[in-house]
Amino acid sequence: MASSLRFASSLLLLIAPLSLLLVSSAISQTCKSQTFGTQSNATFANCVDLPTLGAFLHYTYDSSAAPNPTLTLAFIAPPASPDGWVAWAVNPTAPAMAGAQALVAFREANGSAMVKTYNIKSYRSIAVSPIAYEVLSRRAEFSGGVMTIFATLELPAGVAELNQVWQVGASVRNGVPVVHAFGLENLSSTGTLRLEVLVTGHQLRRVVE
């Protein structure tokens, strides 16, 4: 019995530093250290460590794209549960979820990740719908408990900054995301995305999608 207790104590001493190392690594991760999958290469000019929900945004704004400027992005966040959802949105009127033009990603019953568009008019009910911005491409990946949305949006000319909103939820019911929690981080997940960012050589990042 005494030898079993000594073995258990020794095992805990070995596991504890490893657990601390893993937690420290997760907490200290920044967008500049991220890699994604192995399907194809893409270059994003900028990345942002978003302040809540463990979320990150990589993006490139192309003001010279024709017929209108484009925003190409990769939004990364862990859903509130493995069966949950993540969302990134632009709100043309205010930094809030109501009125947001959202890209929402979750896993279907077969496990494949998908992205749908939602015009969020209220919290009471949402339905798949076109959004105010043309979505030129979209897809999602789920790996290691983290969801990534890849998308390209067409924006109006002359826009210097956007109201961005991001969110995570714990479940999807009958193919519809269930309303998220209303904790402090959930309610604080808004901000301003400045599009015209000076790009220098060291800021360019090769990202594997």
ChimeraX attribute file (.defattr): number of C-alpha atoms within 10 A of each C-alpha:
attribute: neighborCount
match mode: 1-to-1
recipient: residues
	/A:1	6
	/A:2	7
	/A:3	8
	/A:4	9
	/A:5	10
	/A:6	11
	/A:7	12
	/A:8	12
	/A:9	12
	/A:10	11
	/A:11	11
	/A:12	12
	/A:13	11
	/A:14	11
	/A:15	12
	/A:16	10
	/A:17	11
	/A:18	12
	/A:19	11
	/A:20	11
	/A:21	12
	/A:22	11
	/A:23	11
	/A:24	11
	/A:25	11
	/A:26	11
	/A:27	10
	/A:28	9
	/A:29	12
	/A:30	16
	/A:31	16
	/A:32	16
	/A:33	8
	/A:34	13
	/A:35	11
	/A:36	15
	/A:37	12
	/A:38	9
	/A:39	8
	/A:40	9
	/A:41	11
	/A:42	12
	/A:43	16
	/A:44	18
	/A:45	21
	/A:46	21
	/A:47	20
	/A:48	15
	/A:49	15
	/A:50	19
	/A:51	13
	/A:52	17
	/A:53	18
	/A:54	18
	/A:55	25
	/A:56	21
	/A:57	21
	/A:58	22
	/A:59	21
	/A:60	21
	/A:61	22
	/A:62	17
	/A:63	18
	/A:64	10
	/A:65	13
	/A:66	9
	/A:67	10
	/A:68	14
	/A:69	17
	/A:70	23
	/A:71	18
	/A:72	21
	/A:73	24
	/A:74	24
	/A:75	24
	/A:76	28
	/A:77	25
	/A:78	22
	/A:79	25
	/A:80	19
	/A:81	13
	/A:82	17
	/A:83	17
	/A:84	21
	/A:85	29
	/A:86	28
	/A:87	26
	/A:88	26
	/A:89	27
	/A:90	26
	/A:91	21
	/A:92	15
	/A:93	11
	/A:94	17
	/A:95	20
	/A:96	20
	/A:97	24
	/A:98	15
	/A:99	18
	/A:100	26
	/A:101	24
	/A:102	28
	/A:103	25
	/A:104	22
	/A:105	28
	/A:106	30
	/A:107	21
	/A:108	13
	/A:109	10
	/A:110	6
	/A:111	10
	/A:112	11
	/A:113	19
	/A:114	19
	/A:115	22
	/A:116	17
	/A:117	19
	/A:118	21
	/A:119	21
	/A:120	21
	/A:121	14
	/A:122	11
	/A:123	11
	/A:124	7
	/A:125	11
	/A:126	15
	/A:127	14
	/A:128	14
	/A:129	13
	/A:130	14
	/A:131	17
	/A:132	17
	/A:133	16
	/A:134	13
	/A:135	17
	/A:136	12
	/A:137	11
	/A:138	19
	/A:139	16
	/A:140	22
	/A:141	20
	/A:142	22
	/A:143	11
	/A:144	7
	/A:145	12
	/A:146	18
	/A:147	27
	/A:148	28
	/A:149	25
	/A:150	21
	/A:151	19
	/A:152	20
	/A:153	19
	/A:154	21
	/A:155	21
	/A:156	13
	/A:157	13
	/A:158	9
	/A:159	12
	/A:160	11
	/A:161	11
	/A:162	19
	/A:163	18
	/A:164	23
	/A:165	26
	/A:166	30
	/A:167	27
	/A:168	27
	/A:169	22
	/A:170	17
	/A:171	20
	/A:172	16
	/A:173	9
	/A:174	8
	/A:175	13
	/A:176	14
	/A:177	22
	/A:178	17
	/A:179	16
	/A:180	18
	/A:181	14
	/A:182	9
	/A:183	8
	/A:184	9
	/A:185	14
	/A:186	17
	/A:187	16
	/A:188	17
	/A:189	21
	/A:190	24
	/A:191	17
	/A:192	13
	/A:193	17
	/A:194	13
	/A:195	17
	/A:196	13
	/A:197	12
	/A:198	8
	/A:199	11
	/A:200	9
	/A:201	7
	/A:202	7
	/A:203	13
	/A:204	15
	/A:205	17
	/A:206	12
	/A:207	18
	/A:208	14
	/A:209	17
